[in-house]
Amino acid sequence: MAQSRLGKLVAYLRPHWKQVLLGVLALLVVNAVGVYIPLLIRDTIDKLNITFSFNEILHFVVLILVLATVMWVIRVVSRILLFGVGRQVEFDLKQKIFQHLLKVEPSYFSTNTSGDLINRATSDVENIRRLLGFAVLSLANTVFAYALTLPVMLSINVPLSLEALAVYPFMLLLVQLFSDKLRTQQMGVQEELSNISDLIQEDMSGISLIKIYAQEENERRAFRHLNERLLQANLQLAKTRTTLFPLVEGMSYISLLVLLWLGVGEIAKGNLSIGNFLALILYVERLVFPTALLGFTITTYQRGEVSIDRVESILTVEAKIKDEPDAIALPEKQVKGKVQARGLSYTYPGANTPALKDVSFTIEPGETVAVVGPIGSGKSTLANALPRLLDISADTLFLDGYDITKLQLADLRGAIAYVPQESFLFSTTIKNNIRYGDPAAEQPQVEYAAKQAQIHPEILNFPQQYETIVGERGITLSGGQRQRTSLSRALLVDAPVLILDDALSSVDNQTATAILENLSTGERKTVVFISHQMSAAASCDRIFVMDKGAIVQTGTHVQLLQQPGLYQTLWNQQKLEEMLR
């Protein structure tokens, strides 16, 4: 698994390898200069023991200042380059996640909450950015610091250098002992963050319901509970980190004490010059910071590992509904609108009872067919199957004789305009909502679609008319207005097949009937009208009656009223409800 994560990191960095290489080379130069400066100081000190020359001291001071300035500038450049790579990877990952989420089928979002997905696309991607910026920089800096400093230290005095650095293997062992615990605790923090994101997302979407039922206090308690769990998870992680880091830093300073203790004796014996002793002190001091930083680097890496797993769990999800390599192109202009089902069956994952059971029918081009039936009879499942929002079996559903599983998805969905039960509107103008399927549509086209959907007169009464902002999810509009705006959006694209999945439930029967009559005038399109409004359904060319996932009756309104059965029962029930109102 660790190797797999390392491979992912390399894959993230590969598009930006030139910038990474420049940043790493800059760090190499920084460390090389950092190793040379103590040697320069050593030579200066040793020369002072022999002859004292102010001009020579000034020469060394200026040289050291110039080298330190060059080192500082190059270090800044390395940070800009490597931190910039982290930002680039953050950008790339967010793009990949969003593009991938657009490809997966809607059922994926029913098992993965939006709050968790948002947290992964923000907090987890940010952790990876830190890993690829700060951690790569500090890791490369540590490697170069040891690789360049150790040989010079050993060349000065081997025993003293080894004794001073003898504690460092114990520091690495200590970090390794804490690593699993840090990873587990970091995973806990990320999960608690996702839980809070889920609650905030739900409460913001359902704020009206919360107020209607006066549940503000319960939601406040629920948020406090989750917030406390996040606090405890963060405190546990902080406790582990604040235990590890001082230990690592403290152990690193032991090497300095060892050097001071033993180095004085070596000077007294004449085995070590004062200049070499000061150089060793500077070198050990140089290694203290990258070694102490190792703890932070490990934590960043642990956090990044967890986030890599969480991000990759999204990116590795294979879309079940996708174009086959030999998918057939079907231009919209060639589509006539004939829809057929042959033994169509579908069972939702995890369910025991099929939602659709051996459904067969034929809808001719330009025909308006109503689909009615009790709740849970499979009407919406049928509606979702037609544009292939469900992973249905091959050779069960056809458009103009083509198996829809063999068609290119873009062509199939371009031929079908679908208005689902939930009339979702974006937080923009009414005009932009209506022309969402065709952003280049002009005002006359927008208005024509609105007139067909019987919403145009009401839009003209709005303060800004078609430029009125509808608010999040269309909150400023009534249920009927939202449905008719969604219908306008579907009518604007002028697809050969139109599916209305209970899309006029908030519209009165008279308006719903007028809308269906509008659809039957001019160039007719194939309309599948799923509804509980029996009066509107009665005006359709034919009616399919569904029950328990199967079509149990088919015919016109007149024909079905003459047949004892479910349709007659549903019709009588609605008439009785209308009389009791």
C-alpha positions as CSV (number, residue, x, y, z in Angstrom):
1,M,0.0,0.0,0.0
2,A,2.8,2.4,0.9
3,Q,4.5,1.7,-2.4
4,S,1.2,2.3,-4.1
5,R,0.8,5.7,-2.4
6,L,4.4,6.6,-3.4
7,G,3.5,5.7,-7.0
8,K,0.5,8.0,-6.8
9,L,2.7,10.8,-5.6
10,V,5.1,10.3,-8.4
11,A,2.2,10.3,-10.9
12,Y,0.9,13.6,-9.4
13,L,4.4,15.2,-9.8
14,R,5.2,13.7,-13.3
15,P,3.5,16.5,-15.3
16,H,5.5,19.1,-13.4
17,W,8.8,17.2,-13.3
18,K,10.8,20.1,-14.8
19,Q,9.7,22.5,-12.0
20,V,10.4,19.8,-9.4
21,L,13.9,19.2,-10.8
22,L,14.7,22.9,-10.7
23,G,13.5,23.2,-7.1
24,V,15.5,20.2,-6.0
25,L,18.6,21.4,-7.8
26,A,18.2,24.8,-6.1
27,L,18.1,23.0,-2.7
28,L,21.3,21.1,-3.7
29,V,23.0,24.4,-4.4
30,V,21.7,25.9,-1.1
31,N,23.1,22.9,0.9
32,A,26.4,22.9,-1.0
33,V,26.9,26.6,-0.1
34,G,25.7,25.8,3.5
35,V,28.4,23.2,3.8
36,Y,31.1,25.5,2.4
37,I,30.4,28.5,4.7
38,P,31.5,26.6,8.0
39,L,34.8,25.6,6.2
40,L,35.3,29.2,5.3
41,I,34.8,30.2,9.0
42,R,37.2,27.4,10.0
43,D,39.9,28.7,7.8
44,T,39.3,32.2,9.1
45,I,39.6,31.1,12.8
46,D,42.7,29.0,12.1
47,K,44.4,31.9,10.4
48,L,43.6,34.2,13.3
49,N,45.7,32.0,15.5
50,I,48.7,32.6,13.3
51,T,48.4,36.2,12.1
52,F,45.8,38.9,12.7
53,S,44.9,41.1,9.7
54,F,41.8,43.3,9.7
55,N,41.7,43.5,5.9
56,E,41.8,39.7,5.7
57,I,39.0,39.4,8.3
58,L,36.9,41.9,6.3
59,H,37.5,39.9,3.2
60,F,36.2,36.7,4.8
61,V,33.2,38.6,6.4
62,V,32.2,40.1,3.0
63,L,32.6,36.7,1.3
64,I,30.5,35.0,3.9
65,L,27.8,37.7,3.7
66,V,27.7,37.3,-0.1
67,L,27.5,33.5,0.1
68,A,24.7,33.7,2.8
69,T,22.8,36.2,0.6
70,V,23.1,33.9,-2.5
71,M,22.0,30.9,-0.3
72,W,19.0,32.9,0.9
73,V,17.9,33.9,-2.6
74,I,18.3,30.4,-4.0
75,R,16.4,29.0,-1.0
76,V,13.5,31.4,-1.7
77,V,13.5,30.3,-5.4
78,S,13.5,26.6,-4.3
79,R,10.5,27.2,-2.1
80,I,8.6,29.1,-4.8
81,L,9.2,26.3,-7.2
82,L,8.3,23.4,-4.9
83,F,5.4,25.1,-3.2
84,G,4.2,26.1,-6.7
85,V,4.2,22.4,-7.7
86,G,2.0,21.6,-4.7
87,R,-0.5,24.3,-5.8
88,Q,-0.4,22.9,-9.4
89,V,-1.1,19.4,-8.2
90,E,-3.9,20.8,-6.0
91,F,-5.4,22.4,-9.1
92,D,-5.0,19.2,-11.2
93,L,-6.6,17.0,-8.5
94,K,-9.6,19.3,-8.1
95,Q,-10.1,19.3,-11.9
96,K,-9.8,15.4,-12.0
97,I,-12.2,14.9,-9.1
98,F,-14.8,17.2,-10.6
99,Q,-14.5,15.7,-14.1
100,H,-14.7,12.2,-12.7
101,L,-17.8,12.9,-10.5
102,L,-19.5,14.2,-13.7
103,K,-18.9,10.8,-15.3
104,V,-20.2,8.5,-12.6
105,E,-23.9,7.5,-12.5
106,P,-26.4,9.2,-10.1
107,S,-26.6,6.1,-7.9
108,Y,-23.0,6.8,-6.7
109,F,-24.2,10.0,-5.0
110,S,-26.9,8.1,-3.1
111,T,-24.3,6.1,-1.3
112,N,-21.7,8.9,-1.0
113,T,-22.8,12.0,0.7
114,S,-22.1,15.4,-0.8
115,G,-20.5,16.7,2.4
116,D,-18.0,13.9,2.4
117,L,-17.2,14.4,-1.3
118,I,-16.8,18.1,-0.8
119,N,-14.4,17.5,2.1
120,R,-12.3,15.1,0.1
121,A,-12.1,17.6,-2.8
122,T,-11.0,20.4,-0.5
123,S,-9.5,19.3,2.8
124,D,-7.9,16.1,1.6
125,V,-6.6,17.7,-1.6
126,E,-5.1,20.5,0.5
127,N,-3.3,17.9,2.6
128,I,-1.8,16.4,-0.6
129,R,-0.8,19.9,-1.6
130,R,1.1,20.3,1.7
131,L,2.7,16.9,1.3
132,L,4.0,17.7,-2.2
133,G,5.1,21.2,-1.2
134,F,6.4,21.3,2.3
135,A,7.2,17.6,2.8
136,V,9.1,17.2,-0.5
137,L,11.0,20.3,0.2
138,S,11.9,19.3,3.7
139,L,12.7,15.7,2.7
140,A,15.0,16.8,-0.1
141,N,16.6,19.3,2.2
142,T,17.2,16.7,4.8
143,V,18.7,14.2,2.3
144,F,21.1,16.9,0.9
145,A,22.0,18.1,4.4
146,Y,23.1,14.7,5.5
147,A,24.6,13.6,2.2
148,L,26.8,16.8,1.9
149,T,27.5,17.4,5.6
150,L,28.4,13.9,6.9
151,P,31.4,13.4,4.5
152,V,32.8,16.7,5.5
153,M,32.3,16.0,9.2
154,L,34.0,12.6,8.9
155,S,36.9,14.2,7.0
156,I,37.5,16.5,10.0
157,N,37.3,13.9,12.8
158,V,35.7,10.5,12.3
159,P,35.3,9.3,16.0
160,L,33.9,12.7,17.2
161,S,31.5,12.9,14.3
162,L,30.1,9.4,14.8
163,E,29.8,9.9,18.6
164,A,27.9,13.2,18.0
165,L,25.5,11.5,15.5
166,A,25.0,8.2,17.4
167,V,21.7,9.4,18.8
168,Y,20.1,10.0,15.3
169,P,19.2,6.3,14.6
170,F,17.2,6.3,17.8
171,M,15.3,9.4,16.6
172,L,14.3,7.6,13.4
173,L,13.2,4.6,15.4
174,L,11.1,6.8,17.6
175,V,9.4,8.4,14.6
176,Q,8.6,4.9,13.2
177,L,7.0,3.8,16.5
178,F,4.6,6.8,16.3
179,S,3.8,6.6,12.6
180,D,0.9,4.1,12.6
181,K,-0.7,5.9,15.5
182,L,-0.4,9.3,13.6
183,R,-2.0,7.8,10.5
184,T,-4.9,6.3,12.3
185,Q,-5.6,9.5,14.2
186,Q,-5.3,11.6,11.1
187,M,-7.9,9.3,9.4
188,G,-10.2,9.8,12.3
189,V,-9.9,13.6,12.0
190,Q,-10.7,13.5,8.3
191,E,-13.8,11.3,8.9
192,E,-15.1,13.6,11.6
193,L,-14.6,16.6,9.2
194,S,-16.7,14.7,6.6
195,N,-19.4,14.1,9.2
196,I,-19.6,17.8,10.0
197,S,-19.6,18.7,6.3
198,D,-22.5,16.3,5.8
199,L,-24.6,17.9,8.6
200,I,-23.9,21.4,7.5
201,Q,-24.8,20.5,3.9
202,E,-28.1,18.8,4.9
203,D,-29.1,21.6,7.4
204,M,-28.5,24.4,4.8
205,S,-30.6,22.5,2.2
206,G,-33.3,21.7,4.7
207,I,-33.4,25.0,6.7
208,S,-37.0,25.7,5.9
209,L,-38.0,22.2,7.3
210,I,-35.9,22.8,10.4
211,K,-37.8,26.0,11.1
212,I,-41.2,24.6,10.2
213,Y,-40.8,21.9,12.8
214,A,-38.9,24.2,15.3
215,Q,-35.9,21.7,15.4
216,E,-33.2,24.4,15.7
217,E,-32.3,23.2,19.2
218,N,-32.0,19.5,18.1
219,E,-29.8,20.5,15.1
220,R,-27.7,22.6,17.4
221,R,-27.2,19.7,19.7
222,A,-26.4,17.4,16.8
223,F,-23.8,19.8,15.5
224,R,-22.3,20.3,19.0
225,H,-22.0,16.5,19.3
226,L,-20.2,16.1,16.0
227,N,-18.0,19.2,16.7
228,E,-17.0,17.7,20.1
229,R,-16.0,14.5,18.3
230,L,-13.9,16.4,15.9
231,L,-12.4,18.4,18.8
232,Q,-11.5,15.1,20.6
233,A,-10.0,13.6,17.4
234,N,-7.9,16.8,16.9
235,L,-6.8,16.8,20.5
236,Q,-5.7,13.2,20.4
237,L,-3.7,13.9,17.2
238,A,-2.2,17.1,18.8
239,K,-1.3,15.1,21.9
240,T,0.6,12.5,19.9
241,R,2.3,15.2,17.8
242,T,3.3,17.3,20.9
243,T,4.7,14.2,22.5
244,L,6.7,13.2,19.4
245,F,8.1,16.5,18.2
246,P,9.8,17.6,21.5
247,L,11.3,14.2,21.9
248,V,12.7,14.3,18.4
249,E,14.0,17.8,18.9
250,G,15.4,17.1,22.4
251,M,17.3,14.0,21.1
252,S,18.7,16.0,18.3
253,Y,20.3,18.5,20.7
254,I,21.9,15.6,22.6
255,S,24.4,15.3,19.7
256,L,25.4,18.9,20.2
257,L,26.0,18.3,23.9
258,V,28.1,15.2,23.1
259,L,30.2,17.2,20.7
260,L,30.8,20.0,23.2
261,W,31.7,17.5,25.9
262,L,34.1,15.4,23.9
263,G,35.4,18.1,21.6
264,V,37.1,20.1,24.3
265,G,39.1,17.1,25.3
266,E,40.2,16.6,21.6
267,I,41.3,20.2,21.5
268,A,43.3,19.8,24.7
269,K,45.1,16.8,23.3
270,G,45.9,18.7,20.1
271,N,43.9,16.3,17.9
272,L,41.4,19.0,16.8
273,S,41.9,22.7,15.9
274,I,39.6,25.4,17.2
275,G,38.5,26.1,13.6
276,N,37.6,22.5,13.0
277,F,35.8,22.3,16.4
278,L,33.7,25.3,15.5
279,A,33.0,23.8,12.0
280,L,31.8,20.6,13.6
281,I,29.5,22.6,15.9
282,L,28.1,24.4,12.9
283,Y,27.6,21.2,11.0
284,V,25.8,19.5,13.9
285,E,23.7,22.6,14.3
286,R,22.9,22.4,10.5
287,L,21.6,18.9,11.0
288,V,19.5,19.7,14.1
289,F,16.9,21.6,12.1
290,P,16.3,19.1,9.3
291,T,16.3,16.3,11.9
292,A,13.8,18.1,14.2
293,L,11.8,18.9,11.1
294,L,11.6,15.2,10.3
295,G,8.8,14.9,12.8
296,F,6.7,17.5,11.0
297,T,7.6,15.9,7.7
298,I,6.4,12.5,8.9
299,T,3.1,14.0,10.2
300,T,2.6,15.8,6.9
301,Y,3.3,12.5,5.1
302,Q,0.9,10.6,7.3
303,R,-1.8,13.1,6.7
304,G,-1.0,13.1,3.0
305,E,-1.2,9.2,2.9
306,V,-4.7,9.3,4.4
307,S,-5.8,11.9,2.0
308,I,-4.3,10.1,-1.0
309,D,-6.4,7.0,-0.1
310,R,-9.5,9.1,0.3
311,V,-9.0,11.0,-3.0
312,E,-8.1,7.9,-4.9
313,S,-11.2,6.1,-3.6
314,I,-13.1,8.6,-5.7
315,L,-10.8,8.6,-8.8
316,T,-10.6,4.8,-8.9
317,V,-14.4,4.3,-9.0
318,E,-15.2,3.0,-12.5
319,A,-18.3,4.5,-14.1
320,K,-20.7,1.6,-14.8
321,I,-22.6,3.5,-17.4
322,K,-20.1,4.6,-20.1
323,D,-19.5,4.5,-23.8
324,E,-18.4,1.2,-25.2
325,P,-15.3,1.2,-27.5
326,D,-17.6,0.5,-30.5
327,A,-20.4,2.8,-29.4
328,I,-22.8,3.8,-32.2
329,A,-23.2,7.5,-33.1
330,L,-26.8,8.6,-33.6
331,P,-27.1,12.3,-34.6
332,E,-30.2,14.0,-33.1
333,K,-31.4,15.0,-36.6
334,Q,-31.7,11.3,-37.5
335,V,-33.8,10.4,-34.4
336,K,-37.5,9.8,-35.1
337,G,-38.4,9.0,-31.5
338,K,-39.6,5.4,-31.5
339,V,-39.1,3.8,-28.1
340,Q,-39.3,0.1,-27.4
341,A,-38.8,-2.2,-24.4
342,R,-38.4,-5.9,-24.7
343,G,-38.4,-7.8,-21.4
344,L,-36.9,-4.9,-19.5
345,S,-36.1,-5.8,-15.9
346,Y,-34.1,-3.9,-13.2
347,T,-33.3,-4.5,-9.6
348,Y,-31.6,-1.8,-7.5
349,P,-28.3,-2.9,-5.9
350,G,-29.0,-4.4,-2.5
351,A,-32.7,-4.9,-3.2
352,N,-34.5,-8.2,-3.3
353,T,-37.5,-7.2,-5.3
354,P,-37.1,-6.0,-8.9
355,A,-38.2,-2.4,-9.6
356,L,-39.0,-3.3,-13.2
357,K,-40.2,-6.8,-14.1
358,D,-40.3,-8.0,-17.7
359,V,-41.6,-4.7,-19.1
360,S,-42.4,-4.6,-22.9
361,F,-44.0,-1.9,-25.0
362,T,-43.7,0.1,-28.2
363,I,-44.1,3.9,-28.4
364,E,-44.4,5.3,-31.9
365,P,-42.7,8.5,-33.0
366,G,-44.8,11.6,-32.0
367,E,-47.0,9.6,-29.7
368,T,-47.9,10.9,-26.2
369,V,-48.1,8.1,-23.7
370,A,-49.0,8.5,-20.0
371,V,-47.7,6.2,-17.4
372,V,-49.8,5.9,-14.3
373,G,-49.9,3.7,-11.2
374,P,-49.6,3.7,-7.5
375,I,-46.5,4.9,-5.6
376,G,-43.6,2.4,-5.9
377,S,-45.0,0.8,-9.1
378,G,-41.7,1.5,-11.1
379,K,-42.7,4.6,-13.0
380,S,-39.7,6.7,-12.1
381,T,-37.4,3.7,-12.5
382,L,-38.7,3.4,-16.1
383,A,-38.1,7.1,-16.6
384,N,-34.5,6.8,-15.4
385,A,-33.9,3.8,-17.6
386,L,-34.8,5.5,-20.8
387,P,-31.9,8.0,-20.8
388,R,-29.7,5.3,-19.3
389,L,-29.3,6.8,-15.9
390,L,-29.5,3.2,-14.6
391,D,-27.2,0.3,-15.6
392,I,-29.8,-1.7,-17.5
393,S,-29.1,-5.0,-19.4
394,A,-28.3,-4.9,-23.1
395,D,-31.1,-5.7,-25.7
396,T,-33.9,-4.6,-23.4
397,L,-34.5,-0.9,-24.3
398,F,-34.3,0.6,-27.8
399,L,-34.4,4.0,-29.5
400,D,-35.3,3.9,-33.2
401,G,-34.4,0.2,-33.2
402,Y,-30.9,0.8,-31.6
403,D,-30.0,-0.8,-28.3
404,I,-29.5,2.2,-26.0
405,T,-26.6,0.4,-24.3
406,K,-24.8,0.4,-27.6
407,L,-25.3,4.1,-28.4
408,Q,-23.0,6.9,-27.5
409,L,-24.2,8.4,-24.2
410,A,-24.0,12.0,-25.5
411,D,-26.1,11.2,-28.6
412,L,-28.6,9.2,-26.5
413,R,-29.1,11.9,-23.9
414,G,-29.1,14.6,-26.6
415,A,-32.1,12.9,-28.1
416,I,-34.0,12.7,-24.8
417,A,-35.1,15.7,-22.8
418,Y,-35.9,14.6,-19.2
419,V,-37.7,16.5,-16.5
420,P,-37.3,14.6,-13.2
421,Q,-39.5,14.7,-10.2
422,E,-37.3,17.1,-8.3
423,S,-37.3,20.4,-10.2
424,F,-33.7,21.4,-9.6
425,L,-32.8,25.0,-10.5
426,F,-29.4,26.6,-10.3
427,S,-28.7,29.8,-8.3
428,T,-28.8,32.1,-11.4
429,T,-31.4,33.9,-13.5
430,I,-34.5,32.3,-14.8
431,K,-33.2,32.9,-18.3
432,N,-30.0,31.0,-17.6
433,N,-31.9,28.2,-16.0
434,I,-34.1,27.8,-19.0
435,R,-31.3,27.8,-21.5
436,Y,-29.0,25.6,-19.4
437,G,-29.1,22.8,-22.1
438,D,-28.3,25.4,-24.8
439,P,-26.4,28.3,-23.2
440,A,-26.2,30.1,-26.6
441,A,-30.0,30.3,-27.0
442,E,-31.4,33.8,-27.7
443,Q,-34.2,35.5,-25.8
444,P,-37.0,34.7,-28.3
445,Q,-36.1,30.9,-28.0
446,V,-36.2,31.2,-24.2
447,E,-39.6,33.0,-24.2
448,Y,-41.1,30.5,-26.7
449,A,-40.1,27.6,-24.4
450,A,-41.5,29.4,-21.4
451,K,-44.8,30.0,-23.3
452,Q,-45.1,26.3,-24.1
453,A,-44.6,25.5,-20.4
454,Q,-47.3,28.1,-19.4
455,I,-44.8,30.1,-17.2
456,H,-44.1,33.1,-19.5
457,P,-46.9,35.4,-18.1
458,E,-45.8,34.8,-14.5
459,I,-42.1,35.6,-15.4
460,L,-43.2,38.9,-16.8
461,N,-44.6,39.8,-13.4
462,F,-41.3,39.2,-11.6
463,P,-39.2,42.3,-10.7
464,Q,-36.4,41.6,-13.2
465,Q,-38.5,39.3,-15.4
466,Y,-36.2,36.8,-17.1
467,E,-33.1,38.3,-15.3
468,T,-34.6,37.5,-11.9
469,I,-32.3,35.4,-9.7
470,V,-34.2,32.3,-8.5
471,G,-31.9,31.7,-5.4
472,E,-30.4,28.4,-4.4
473,R,-32.4,25.4,-5.8
474,G,-35.0,27.9,-7.0
475,I,-36.1,28.8,-3.4
476,T,-37.8,32.1,-4.5
477,L,-40.2,30.3,-6.8
478,S,-43.3,28.2,-5.9
479,G,-43.3,24.5,-6.6
480,G,-45.4,24.9,-9.7
481,Q,-43.2,27.7,-11.0
482,R,-40.1,25.5,-10.4
483,Q,-41.6,22.6,-12.3
484,R,-42.6,24.7,-15.3
485,T,-39.2,26.4,-15.4
486,S,-37.6,23.0,-15.5
487,L,-40.1,22.0,-18.3
488,S,-39.1,25.1,-20.2
489,R,-35.5,24.0,-20.0
490,A,-36.3,20.6,-21.4
491,L,-38.5,22.1,-24.2
492,L,-35.8,24.6,-25.3
493,V,-33.4,21.8,-26.3
494,D,-36.2,20.5,-28.6
495,A,-35.2,16.8,-28.3
496,P,-37.2,14.2,-30.2
497,V,-38.2,12.4,-27.0
498,L,-39.5,14.2,-23.9
499,I,-39.9,12.4,-20.5
500,L,-41.9,14.1,-17.8
501,D,-41.5,12.2,-14.5
502,D,-44.3,13.6,-12.4
503,A,-42.9,16.9,-13.5
504,L,-46.4,18.7,-13.3
505,S,-47.4,17.4,-9.9
506,S,-47.5,21.0,-8.4
507,V,-49.4,22.3,-11.4
508,D,-53.2,22.2,-11.6
509,N,-55.0,19.8,-13.9
510,Q,-56.1,22.5,-16.3
511,T,-52.6,23.9,-16.8
512,A,-51.1,20.4,-17.1
513,T,-53.6,19.6,-19.8
514,A,-52.9,22.8,-21.6
515,I,-49.2,22.0,-21.5
516,L,-49.8,18.6,-23.0
517,E,-51.9,20.1,-25.7
518,N,-49.1,22.6,-26.6
519,L,-46.8,19.6,-27.0
520,S,-49.2,17.9,-29.4
521,T,-49.3,20.9,-31.8
522,G,-46.7,21.7,-34.5
523,E,-43.8,19.2,-35.0
524,R,-44.8,16.5,-32.5
525,K,-42.3,14.8,-30.3
526,T,-42.5,11.5,-28.5
527,V,-43.7,12.3,-24.9
528,V,-43.6,9.9,-22.0
529,F,-45.8,11.6,-19.3
530,I,-45.5,10.0,-15.9
531,S,-48.1,11.4,-13.5
532,H,-50.6,10.9,-10.8
533,Q,-52.9,13.5,-12.4
534,M,-55.5,11.2,-14.0
535,S,-57.3,14.0,-15.7
536,A,-54.2,15.2,-17.5
537,A,-53.2,11.6,-18.4
538,A,-56.6,11.0,-19.9
539,S,-55.8,13.5,-22.7
540,C,-52.8,11.4,-23.9
541,D,-52.9,9.1,-26.9
542,R,-52.3,6.0,-24.8
543,I,-51.9,5.1,-21.2
544,F,-49.7,2.5,-19.6
545,V,-50.8,1.3,-16.1
546,M,-48.0,0.0,-13.9
547,D,-48.2,-2.0,-10.7
548,K,-45.3,-3.8,-8.9
549,G,-42.8,-3.1,-11.6
550,A,-44.9,-4.4,-14.5
551,I,-47.3,-2.9,-17.1
552,V,-50.7,-4.4,-16.2
553,Q,-53.0,-2.4,-18.5
554,T,-52.6,-0.5,-21.8
555,G,-55.0,1.5,-23.9
556,T,-56.8,4.8,-24.3
557,H,-58.6,6.5,-21.4
558,V,-62.0,5.4,-22.9
559,Q,-60.8,1.8,-23.3
560,L,-59.4,1.5,-19.8
561,L,-62.4,3.0,-18.2
562,Q,-64.5,0.2,-19.7
563,Q,-62.1,-2.5,-18.3
564,P,-62.4,-3.5,-14.6
565,G,-58.9,-3.1,-13.2
566,L,-56.4,-0.8,-11.6
567,Y,-56.9,2.2,-13.9
568,Q,-60.6,2.3,-13.2
569,T,-59.8,2.2,-9.4
570,L,-57.3,5.0,-9.7
571,W,-59.7,7.2,-11.8
572,N,-62.5,6.7,-9.3
573,Q,-60.2,7.5,-6.4
574,Q,-59.1,10.8,-7.9
575,K,-62.7,11.8,-8.8
576,L,-63.8,11.1,-5.2
577,E,-60.9,13.2,-3.9
578,E,-61.9,16.1,-6.1
579,M,-65.5,15.9,-4.9
580,L,-64.3,16.0,-1.2
581,R,-62.1,19.1,-1.7
